[in-house]
Amino acid sequence: MFLIASFNAIIFLILSSIHFYWLLGGKWGMNSVVPTTEKTGNKGFVPSALSTFVVAMGLLLFSLIELGNTNLFSSWIELSYFRWGNLLVAFIFVARAVGDFNYVGFFKRTRNTAFARNDTYYYSPLCLFIAITSLLIVITN
């Protein structure tokens, strides 16, 4: 489980870094990471600096939770806290993979936008992978 938790932590660190990059004004990838409507191509929302910061910090926290399941912090924090944290991570990412039944997730109705295609091929499968591996860590740890 050490390798799986470490792999998940690296994924979260990369995702967190991308969000910090956007927070600092980076533009790479911005055209296909926010849901848009099929007819007009309007974005479903414009992420604020605060929301981008919160997501970046949350992903960083998720990385620490994953690393905590490797006993990295066992001399400071009891392992059971990290198990509960990982259970929460699994729940959040199952919910993200299922989606809102409109623009996000495996069961979305909007399918013909750049975001929808990326969500179908990359974002939702990644979320499901994270959910399954996080749950595996909880079960086997």
N, CA, C and O of each residue as an XYZ file, in Angstrom:
564
protein
N       0.806     -1.197      0.000
C       0.000      0.000      0.000
C       0.858      1.273      0.000
O       0.392      2.355     -0.358
N       2.109      1.114      0.407
C       3.019      2.262      0.411
C       3.131      2.872     -0.985
O       3.088      4.093     -1.137
N       3.274      2.021     -2.005
C       3.416      2.521     -3.377
C       2.152      3.201     -3.867
O       2.221      4.245     -4.515
N       1.000      2.624     -3.565
C      -0.264      3.211     -4.016
C      -0.489      4.555     -3.336
O      -0.852      5.530     -3.995
N      -0.277      4.616     -2.026
C      -0.445      5.882     -1.298
C       0.537      6.930     -1.807
O       0.179      8.099     -1.951
N       1.763      6.521     -2.079
C       2.771      7.453     -2.603
C       2.386      7.945     -3.993
O       2.545      9.123     -4.311
N       1.876      7.028     -4.820
C       1.442      7.402     -6.168
C       0.299      8.403     -6.109
O       0.307      9.406     -6.824
N      -0.691      8.131     -5.253
C      -1.802      9.073     -5.076
C      -1.294     10.424     -4.586
O      -1.757     11.467     -5.047
N      -0.354     10.411     -3.663
C       0.202     11.662     -3.144
C       0.865     12.456     -4.263
O       0.722     13.677     -4.322
N       1.585     11.781     -5.143
C       2.230     12.464     -6.270
C       1.183     13.061     -7.205
O       1.346     14.186     -7.679
N       0.112     12.320     -7.473
C      -0.974     12.838     -8.313
C      -1.532     14.117     -7.692
O      -1.709     15.123     -8.381
N      -1.808     14.073     -6.382
C      -2.355     15.253     -5.710
C      -1.380     16.424     -5.721
O      -1.794     17.573     -5.872
N      -0.095     16.145     -5.565
C       0.909     17.212     -5.622
C       0.952     17.865     -7.007
O       1.065     19.086     -7.120
N       0.861     17.058     -8.041
C       0.852     17.592     -9.405
C      -0.398     18.444     -9.628
O      -0.307     19.555    -10.151
N      -1.556     17.929     -9.234
C      -2.802     18.683     -9.409
C      -2.788     19.973     -8.594
O      -3.247     21.014     -9.065
N      -2.267     19.906     -7.387
C      -2.158     21.099     -6.557
C      -1.230     22.119     -7.208
O      -1.529     23.313     -7.224
N      -0.118     21.654     -7.739
C       0.836     22.557     -8.403
C       0.211     23.250     -9.602
O       0.457     24.434     -9.835
N      -0.600     22.518    -10.368
C      -1.280     23.128    -11.512
C      -2.223     24.228    -11.042
O      -2.295     25.290    -11.660
N      -2.938     23.983     -9.965
C      -3.853     25.012     -9.440
C      -3.080     26.229     -8.918
O      -3.522     27.364     -9.102
N      -1.948     26.007     -8.277
C      -1.127     27.153     -7.842
C      -0.586     27.915     -9.051
O      -0.499     29.143     -9.026
N      -0.225     27.193    -10.100
C       0.225     27.826    -11.347
C      -0.870     28.742    -11.896
O      -0.593     29.879    -12.276
N      -2.121     28.249    -11.940
C      -3.232     29.073    -12.404
C      -3.456     30.258    -11.475
O      -3.749     31.365    -11.927
N      -3.317     30.020    -10.181
C      -3.490     31.095     -9.206
C      -2.489     32.218     -9.443
O      -2.806     33.392     -9.248
N      -1.287     31.858     -9.863
C      -0.242     32.847    -10.107
C      -0.304     33.446    -11.513
O       0.602     34.174    -11.918
N      -1.372     33.140    -12.257
C      -1.580     33.764    -13.561
C      -1.293     32.901    -14.760
O      -1.410     33.373    -15.891
N      -0.920     31.651    -14.559
C      -0.649     30.754    -15.682
C      -1.898     30.498    -16.500
O      -3.006     30.493    -15.965
N      -1.723     30.286    -17.792
C      -2.862     30.089    -18.700
C      -2.923     28.690    -19.307
O      -3.952     28.308    -19.863
N      -1.825     27.912    -19.208
C      -1.797     26.604    -19.836
C      -2.947     25.729    -19.321
O      -3.147     25.600    -18.114
N      -3.689     25.138    -20.243
C      -4.761     24.220    -19.893
C      -6.070     24.862    -19.500
O      -7.046     24.156    -19.248
N      -6.122     26.166    -19.440
C      -7.325     26.847    -18.938
C      -8.537     26.708    -19.865
O      -9.670     26.873    -19.414
N      -8.326     26.413    -21.129
C      -9.443     26.371    -22.077
C     -10.308     25.122    -21.960
O     -11.408     25.083    -22.512
N      -9.841     24.118    -21.264
C     -10.623     22.878    -21.232
C     -10.770     22.281    -19.833
O     -10.940     21.070    -19.687
N     -10.705     23.115    -18.821
C     -10.831     22.593    -17.458
C     -12.066     23.101    -16.723
O     -12.299     22.746    -15.568
N     -12.848     23.927    -17.392
C     -14.093     24.424    -16.810
C     -15.232     24.002    -17.731
O     -15.138     24.187    -18.944
N     -16.307     23.437    -17.178
C     -17.436     23.013    -18.015
C     -18.018     24.171    -18.822
O     -18.135     25.293    -18.330
N     -18.381     23.875    -20.071
C     -19.006     24.876    -20.943
C     -20.288     24.297    -21.523
O     -20.483     23.082    -21.556
N     -21.155     25.194    -21.979
C     -22.388     24.760    -22.620
C     -22.096     24.350    -24.052
O     -21.158     24.851    -24.671
N     -22.903     23.437    -24.575
C     -22.685     22.968    -25.947
C     -23.082     24.021    -26.979
O     -22.373     24.217    -27.966
N     -24.193     24.691    -26.762
C     -24.715     25.609    -27.779
C     -23.905     26.895    -27.870
O     -23.534     27.314    -28.966
N     -23.627     27.523    -26.736
C     -22.966     28.828    -26.766
C     -21.485     28.759    -26.434
O     -20.735     29.677    -26.765
N     -21.057     27.697    -25.793
C     -19.662     27.583    -25.383
C     -19.327     28.426    -24.168
O     -18.155     28.588    -23.827
N     -20.359     28.971    -23.503
C     -20.123     29.766    -22.300
C     -19.674     28.871    -21.155
O     -20.159     27.751    -20.993
N     -18.733     29.390    -20.360
C     -18.269     28.651    -19.187
C     -19.366     28.588    -18.141
O     -20.121     29.542    -17.955
N     -19.445     27.451    -17.459
C     -20.431     27.274    -16.406
C     -20.160     28.185    -15.218
O     -21.083     28.570    -14.500
N     -18.890     28.531    -15.012
C     -18.483     29.452    -13.957
C     -17.074     29.922    -14.270
O     -16.342     29.287    -15.029
N     -16.713     31.035    -13.677
C     -15.351     31.547    -13.794
C     -14.712     31.396    -12.422
O     -15.117     32.064    -11.470
N     -13.707     30.517    -12.313
C     -13.098     30.289    -11.002
C     -12.431     31.557    -10.461
O     -11.673     32.221    -11.167
N     -12.719     31.874     -9.227
C     -12.086     33.030     -8.591
C     -10.715     32.626     -8.062
O     -10.394     31.441     -7.972
N      -9.932     33.602     -7.722
C      -8.619     33.328     -7.130
C      -8.793     32.581     -5.810
O      -8.025     31.667     -5.511
N      -9.793     32.963     -5.022
C     -10.024     32.293     -3.740
C     -10.399     30.832     -3.938
O      -9.868     29.961     -3.249
N     -11.309     30.547     -4.874
C     -11.711     29.156     -5.086
C     -10.551     28.320     -5.629
O     -10.405     27.151     -5.273
N      -9.728     28.920     -6.489
C      -8.555     28.214     -7.009
C      -7.574     27.921     -5.884
O      -6.992     26.837     -5.836
N      -7.386     28.869     -4.985
C      -6.510     28.674     -3.829
C      -7.041     27.574     -2.913
O      -6.277     26.731     -2.443
N      -8.340     27.582     -2.664
C      -8.945     26.570     -1.794
C      -8.768     25.181     -2.396
O      -8.440     24.234     -1.681
N      -8.982     25.053     -3.698
C      -8.812     23.757     -4.354
C      -7.348     23.321     -4.288
O      -7.055     22.164     -3.986
N      -6.435     24.243     -4.568
C      -4.996     23.916     -4.513
C      -4.593     23.443     -3.115
O      -3.868     22.458     -2.978
N      -5.056     24.135     -2.090
C      -4.735     23.746     -0.715
C      -5.403     22.421     -0.347
O      -4.806     21.598      0.347
N      -6.634     22.213     -0.807
C      -7.316     20.952     -0.540
C      -6.573     19.774     -1.159
O      -6.419     18.730     -0.524
N      -6.116     19.940     -2.392
C      -5.352     18.884     -3.054
C      -4.033     18.631     -2.329
O      -3.583     17.490     -2.224
N      -3.425     19.688     -1.836
C      -2.193     19.537     -1.048
C      -2.478     18.777      0.248
O      -1.693     17.918      0.650
N      -3.581     19.084      0.891
C      -3.993     18.360      2.096
C      -4.256     16.888      1.785
O      -3.875     16.010      2.560
N      -4.909     16.615      0.651
C      -5.158     15.225      0.252
C      -3.843     14.480      0.059
O      -3.739     13.302      0.402
N      -2.852     15.153     -0.482
C      -1.531     14.547     -0.650
C      -0.944     14.170      0.705
O      -0.380     13.087      0.860
N      -1.076     15.054      1.678
C      -0.566     14.768      3.028
C      -1.330     13.616      3.677
O      -0.747     12.810      4.401
N      -2.629     13.542      3.417
C      -3.432     12.431      3.945
C      -2.940     11.116      3.361
O      -2.781     10.129      4.079
N      -2.701     11.109      2.060
C      -2.187      9.889      1.422
C      -0.836      9.504      2.019
O      -0.606      8.336      2.334
N       0.055     10.480      2.175
C       1.369     10.195      2.758
C       1.251      9.742      4.208
O       2.050      8.934      4.679
N       0.262     10.261      4.904
C       0.044      9.842      6.290
C      -0.279      8.367      6.409
O       0.018      7.742      7.428
N      -0.882      7.810      5.379
C      -1.191      6.382      5.386
C       0.033      5.513      5.162
O      -0.059      4.289      5.249
N       1.173      6.116      4.876
C       2.427      5.364      4.748
C       3.197      5.353      6.066
O       4.333      4.882      6.121
N       2.578      5.872      7.125
C       3.192      5.992      8.455
C       4.291      7.050      8.504
O       5.118      7.043      9.415
N       4.304      7.936      7.551
C       5.308      8.998      7.515
C       5.187      9.925      8.727
O       6.191     10.422      9.237
N       3.966     10.151      9.178
C       3.733     11.081     10.285
C       3.304     10.353     11.562
O       2.745     10.975     12.465
N       3.558      9.047     11.649
C       3.030      8.245     12.752
C       3.549      8.660     14.126
O       2.911      8.375     15.140
N       4.686      9.322     14.168
C       5.182      9.753     15.472
C       4.450     11.003     15.976
O       4.568     11.355     17.149
N       3.694     11.675     15.095
C       2.964     12.887     15.494
C       1.452     12.699     15.511
O       0.757     13.235     16.374
N       0.949     11.922     14.535
C      -0.503     11.786     14.383
C      -0.848     10.309     14.256
O      -0.183      9.565     13.535
N      -1.880      9.897     14.954
C      -2.311      8.506     14.927
C      -2.822      8.124     13.535
O      -3.490      8.920     12.876
N      -2.507      6.906     13.091
C      -2.853      6.422     11.758
C      -4.356      6.451     11.497
O      -4.777      6.643     10.356
N      -5.158      6.267     12.515
C      -6.611      6.222     12.313
C      -7.148      7.531     11.736
O      -8.128      7.520     10.992
N      -6.519      8.651     12.069
C      -6.954      9.931     11.495
C      -6.746      9.945      9.983
O      -7.573     10.477      9.242
N      -5.648      9.364      9.532
C      -5.375      9.322      8.106
C      -6.316      8.347      7.394
O      -6.693      8.570      6.243
N      -6.691      7.272      8.078
C      -7.674      6.352      7.492
C      -9.001      7.062      7.257
O      -9.601      6.944      6.189
N      -9.453      7.806      8.275
C     -10.706      8.546      8.124
C     -10.573      9.605      7.033
O     -11.504      9.829      6.260
N      -9.421     10.249      6.975
C      -9.179     11.235      5.926
C      -9.214     10.605      4.548
O      -9.761     11.180      3.607
N      -8.628      9.420      4.430
C      -8.628      8.725      3.146
C     -10.025      8.270      2.756
O     -10.371      8.254      1.575
N     -10.824      7.904      3.742
C     -12.213      7.551      3.472
C     -12.961      8.771      2.924
O     -13.762      8.648      1.997
N     -12.700      9.923      3.490
C     -13.301     11.160      2.989
C     -12.831     11.459      1.564
O     -13.636     11.848      0.717
N     -11.539     11.282      1.294
C     -11.003     11.483     -0.059
C     -11.710     10.549     -1.039
O     -12.113     10.973     -2.122
N     -11.858      9.286     -0.663
C     -12.534      8.314     -1.525
C     -13.962      8.759     -1.823
O     -14.407      8.703     -2.969
N     -14.676      9.200     -0.792
C     -16.060      9.656     -0.975
C     -16.125     10.863     -1.912
O     -16.964     10.901     -2.813
N     -15.258     11.837     -1.710
C     -15.248     13.045     -2.549
C     -15.000     12.678     -4.007
O     -15.656     13.215     -4.900
N     -14.064     11.770     -4.255
C     -13.720     11.448     -5.634
C     -14.711     10.489     -6.287
O     -14.827     10.487     -7.512
N     -15.422      9.681     -5.520
C     -16.539      8.918     -6.088
C     -17.622      9.896     -6.526
O     -18.171      9.777     -7.621
N     -17.924     10.862     -5.666
C     -18.940     11.861     -6.006
C     -18.538     12.643     -7.261
O     -19.381     12.918     -8.114
N     -17.258     13.000     -7.376
C     -16.787     13.735     -8.556
C     -16.863     12.867     -9.808
O     -17.216     13.363    -10.878
N     -16.541     11.594     -9.693
C     -16.603     10.697    -10.847
C     -18.047     10.495    -11.312
O     -18.313     10.466    -12.513
N     -18.971     10.357    -10.374
C     -20.387     10.224    -10.731
C     -20.862     11.528    -11.356
O     -21.514     11.514    -12.400
N     -20.545     12.640    -10.734
C     -20.825     13.946    -11.315
C     -22.156     14.548    -10.953
O     -22.855     14.091    -10.048
N     -22.487     15.597    -11.694
C     -23.711     16.353    -11.429
C     -24.841     15.993    -12.399
O     -25.897     16.625    -12.369
N     -24.636     14.997    -13.252
C     -25.599     14.519    -14.236
C     -25.898     15.550    -15.319
O     -26.838     15.373    -16.094
N     -25.119     16.615    -15.383
C     -25.323     17.622    -16.413
C     -24.027     17.912    -17.168
O     -23.944     17.671    -18.372
N     -23.018     18.429    -16.468
C     -21.773     18.841    -17.119
C     -20.543     18.033    -16.703
O     -19.544     18.027    -17.422
N     -20.597     17.359    -15.571
C     -19.416     16.746    -14.971
C     -19.699     15.291    -14.618
O     -20.802     14.964    -14.181
N     -18.718     14.418    -14.803
C     -18.809     13.034    -14.355
C     -19.212     12.070    -15.459
O     -19.506     12.473    -16.585
N     -19.219     10.794    -15.116
C     -19.533      9.747    -16.084
C     -20.972      9.831    -16.591
O     -21.255      9.373    -17.697
N     -21.866     10.393    -15.825
C     -23.284     10.415    -16.182
C     -23.750     11.777    -16.682
O     -24.939     12.087    -16.602
N     -22.844     12.587    -17.189
C     -23.204     13.923    -17.676
C     -24.004     13.832    -18.974
O     -23.892     12.861    -19.723
N     -24.807     14.855    -19.222
C     -25.564     14.947    -20.469
C     -24.791     15.710    -21.539
O     -24.870     15.378    -22.722
N     -24.048     16.724    -21.128
C     -23.261     17.515    -22.076
C     -22.012     16.716    -22.437
O     -21.207     16.379    -21.569
N     -21.860     16.414    -23.746
C     -20.750     15.551    -24.153
C     -19.910     16.111    -25.300
O     -18.854     15.555    -25.600
N     -20.342     17.187    -25.947
C     -19.661     17.659    -27.149
C     -18.910     18.969    -26.945
O     -18.978     19.868    -27.784
N     -18.197     19.074    -25.834
C     -17.339     20.235    -25.589
C     -15.943     19.724    -25.250
O     -15.756     18.549    -24.934
N     -14.980     20.615    -25.320
C     -13.602     20.214    -24.982
C     -13.527     19.698    -23.553
O     -12.879     18.686    -23.286
N     -14.193     20.397    -22.633
C     -14.179     19.933    -21.242
C     -14.832     18.564    -21.121
O     -14.296     17.680    -20.453
N     -15.981     18.378    -21.759
C     -16.711     17.105    -21.642
C     -15.869     15.946    -22.160
O     -15.852     14.876    -21.551
N     -15.179     16.141    -23.262
C     -14.316     15.084    -23.784
C     -13.166     14.793    -22.805
O     -12.879     13.631    -22.518
N     -12.518     15.830    -22.301
C     -11.449     15.628    -21.316
C     -11.992     14.961    -20.059
O     -11.333     14.102    -19.472
N     -13.179     15.352    -19.652
C     -13.785     14.769    -18.463
C     -14.057     13.282    -18.674
O     -13.828     12.472    -17.775
N     -14.540     12.928    -19.849
C     -14.839     11.535    -20.147
C     -13.573     10.676    -20.201
O     -13.550      9.563    -19.675
N     -12.532     11.193    -20.834
C     -11.326     10.394    -21.063
C     -10.271     10.503    -19.968
O      -9.483      9.576    -19.782
N     -10.244     11.618    -19.242
C      -9.165     11.836    -18.272
C      -9.657     12.111    -16.851
O      -9.320     11.377    -15.922
N     -10.458     13.174    -16.682
C     -10.782     13.649    -15.333
C     -11.604     12.637    -14.533
O     -11.223     12.281    -13.418
N     -12.722     12.170    -15.086
C     -13.571     11.224    -14.347
C     -12.873      9.888    -14.103
O     -12.960      9.366    -12.992
N     -12.176      9.306    -15.101
C     -11.441      8.064    -14.802
C     -10.376      8.259    -13.720
O     -10.181      7.384    -12.877
N      -9.689      9.402    -13.743
C      -8.695      9.684    -12.704
C      -9.367      9.760    -11.337
O      -8.847      9.230    -10.355
N     -10.515     10.414    -11.273
C     -11.244     10.507    -10.006
C     -11.665      9.131     -9.510
O     -11.558      8.842     -8.318
N     -12.142      8.283    -10.413
C     -12.530      6.936    -10.022
C     -11.316      6.135     -9.554
O     -11.406      5.397     -8.573
N     -10.194      6.271    -10.237
C      -8.959      5.602     -9.829
C      -8.553      6.036     -8.422
O      -8.230      5.202     -7.577
N      -8.571      7.349     -8.177
C      -8.202      7.866     -6.858
C      -9.158      7.339     -5.791
O      -8.729      6.967     -4.699
N     -10.446      7.308     -6.104
C     -11.431      6.819     -5.139
C     -11.184      5.355     -4.805
O     -11.206      4.967     -3.637
N     -10.950      4.551     -5.824
C     -10.737      3.112     -5.595
C      -9.445      2.870     -4.825
O      -9.430      2.091     -3.872
N      -8.369      3.526     -5.223
C      -7.097      3.293     -4.530
C      -7.146      3.832     -3.100
O      -6.577      3.223     -2.194
N      -7.814      4.957     -2.889
C      -7.949      5.481     -1.520
C      -8.733      4.524     -0.644
O      -8.393      4.310      0.520
N      -9.785      3.951     -1.209
C     -10.571      2.975     -0.455
C      -9.750      1.705     -0.179
O      -9.840      1.133      0.907
N      -8.964      1.275     -1.144
C      -8.073      0.121     -0.937
C      -7.091      0.376      0.198
O      -6.819     -0.509      1.009
N      -6.572      1.575      0.245
C      -5.632      1.928      1.312
C      -6.313      1.841      2.669
O      -5.735      1.335      3.631
N      -7.551      2.341      2.746
C      -8.294      2.289      4.012
C      -8.546      0.842      4.415
O      -8.377      0.485      5.581
N      -8.943      0.017      3.475
C      -9.303     -1.372      3.769
C      -8.080     -2.191      4.186
O      -8.162     -3.005      5.105
N      -6.960     -1.978      3.520
C      -5.800     -2.833      3.767
C      -4.832     -2.272      4.794
O      -3.923     -2.984      5.219
N      -4.992     -1.038      5.203
C      -4.040     -0.410      6.104
C      -4.376     -0.728      7.550
O      -3.678     -0.281      8.459
